[in-house]
Amino acid sequence: MVHSVIIRRAIPLACLSALLHVHPAAFAQTTLFGSGAGGAVLLTNNGFGLGGYVRRSVGSRSTILVEVSLGAGKDERELRFQQLGSSIVPYKRNFFLMVPVHAGYERRVFAERIVENFRPYVQVGVGPTVGWEYPYFDDRNGNDVYDEDVDRRWGVFAALPRGSLHVGIGGSIAVGAWFGTGSKVTQGVRFGYYAQHFFRGVQLLEPDIRRSQTVFHSPVITIVFGRLF
């Protein structure tokens, strides 16, 4: 009889102990790979870019997200030279800024085999991209060629109001990892590739050097930092 009472009391205690051990791990997994928002620094073939994101958990290993970034579009043949205290890019016709607004899906991988403070994932994204094309120089004679004796080169910011809007679509694919064990702050790094297609051509170089282009693509390294909800 005594043994029966002990067993009946021990079973609920064992169940409670198991729950206390399982729930924190499940909570940590969901929290550390869950909803949040933050910023990003991007490094591409075109230089540096800045971005931000909002992500929402749809399970302990999956999130959906929206990312916005700002970066330059350049031709691979653009080279900057120093000239009499200033810099010049030979044959350049226009500046170009790109703002992708992409929705994505992120899936954690190897969750059973890797500790919580290193959470690798794969990610895909797609969505519209807005571009802003604006002149590198004031083309006073209208020949689309920079004439040093006639034309004046604009600064990056001075020429911004003189631009025109482009609309396109783009996508990206990447692998990355989140680091840390904190319940509020997170950070990570991502390696990927993006491509953007615009419906109207962008004239980056003088027309005699290269025709307008509609596709921009580059590998990208992204450093991500944010806060979990």
N, C-alpha and C positions, 0 to 999 in steps of 0.2 A: 504493500500500500504506500509506504513512504517513498519507494523508488518511483512509483507511478506519479505521485504528486511532484516530485523533483523533475521528472521528464516533462510533465505538462507545463511547468513553469519555465523550464529551460528552452522549450521550443519557441515561445513568443520572444524571449530575450535574444535568441539566436537570430530570428527574423529581423528584429529591430537593429541588431548589430550589423547585419548584412545590408540593410537599407541605408544605415549611416555611412557605410563604406562605399556604397555604389553611387548614391546621390551626389556627393561633392564632386566626384570625378566626372559624372555626366554634366553637372552644372558648369564645371571648369571648361569642359570641351565645348559646350554650347557658347559660353561667354567669350572664351578666347578666340573662337572662330565665328563670331556672330555679328550683330548689328553695330554700326558705328559710322563715323565720319572723320575726314581728315584731309591732309594735303599731300602733295607729291612733287618731287624734283625729277625731271626727265633729262636724260642725255641721249641725243640722237646724232646722226651724221650731220645734221643741220645746226647743232649747238645745243644749248640748254633750253628747257621749257619748264613751265610751272603748271600745276593742276590741283584738282580737288575731287573728292568722291563722297558719296553717301551709299552705304551698303546695309542690306537687311538680311538677317538670317532666315533661311527656309528649311532649317534642319541643323543637326549638330555638325554636318560636314559640307553644307552648301549655303551659298549666299547669292543674292542678286544685287546688282549695283548699278549706279549711274556715275560716270566719270566725265569731267570737263577738263580740258587742258589748253594751254596757249603755247605755241611754238612757231618758229620760222620755217618757211619753205625755201629751199635753195637749190640751185643747180650744182651738180657735183664738180663742175669746172670753174666755179667761182673761187678766186684767189684774191686775198686782200694784201695790198702792198702799202708800205709807208712812203709818203711823198711830201717832202718839204713840211714836215711837222703834222701832216694829216694823212689819213688812209684813203685808198682808192681801190675799187674793185673793177678791173678792166672789163669792158663790154657789158657791164650790168645795166639793165633797163629799169627794172622795178623791184621793190621790196614785196614780200608776201608773208602774211601772217595766217596761221591756221588755228581754228578753234573746233576740235572734235567734241561732240556731245554724244557719248556712246553708252548704251545699256549693255551690261555684261552678266555673265554667269561664272561663278567661281566654285570649284570643287576641291575639297581637301583630299589628299592622297596619302597612303601609307599610315593612316591614323592609328592602326593597331600596333605598328612596329616602331614608331618613333615617339620620343617623349614629347610632352605638351609644350615645352619651351621652344620647339622647332616644328612648325606646322607647314609643310610644303603643300602647294596647290597648283592647279592648272586653271587658266582663265581664257575666255573668249569674249569678244565684244563687237558690237556693230551699231551704227547709227549715223545721223547726219553730221556733216562737217561744214562749217562756215569759214570762208577765206576772205581776206582783205588785201587787195593789190593796190600799191601806191608807188608813185614815181621815185626813182633814184636821183633824177636830175630834172631841171626845168628845161624841157625841150622847146626852146624858143623858135627854132626854125622848122619844127615839125618833121624832122627826118628820122626820128627814133635812134639817133646816134649821138653820143656825147661829144660835143665840140668844146674843147677846153676854152677857146677864145670867145665863145658865144654863150654857152649854157652854164648854168649854175647848179652845182650839186646840192640837193636837199639834205638836211639832217634826218635821222630816222624818225624823230617826233614831229618835225616841222612839216613833213610831207603827209602825215597821217590823214588830215582832212581832205586831201586831194585824191583819195582812193576810190575804188569801186568794189562792190560786193560780189563774191562768188559763192555758189552753193554746190555741195557735193555729198558724197556718201563714203564711208570708210569702215574699216574693221581692224581688229588686232587679235593676236594669239600670244599667249605668254605662259611661262612657268615661274613660280616664285615661292617665297616662304615668309611666314610671319614669325617673329621672334619675341621672346619674353614670356613671363608668367604673371604679369600684373593683371588685375581685373578691370582696370580703367584705361590704361594707356597701352598702345601697341605700335610696333614698327616692323618694317620688312623691306625686302628687295625683290625685284622682278626683272626677268630677262624676256624680251619678246620682240615682236615684229609687227609693224603697222603698215597699212596702205590706205591712201586717200585718193578718190577719183572725183574730179570736178567736171561739171557739165559744160563749162566754158573754159577755153584755154587761158593759161597764165603765162604772160611774156616776161620771164625773168631776165633773159639776156637780150641783147640787141637782135632784131630779126635776122640780120645777115649771119649771125653766129649760130643761132638756134631758133627753131620755130617754137611757138607757144606749146606748153605741155599741160596735160590734164591729170597725170598720175604722179603722186609723190609717195615714196615708200622708204623705210629705213629700219634697221634694228634699233631697239630702244632699251636702255637700262633705267629702271624707275626705282627711286628710293621713296618709300611710303611711310607716313607717320600719321597717327590719329588717336581718336578716343572712342572707347567702346560704350555703348548705351546699356 
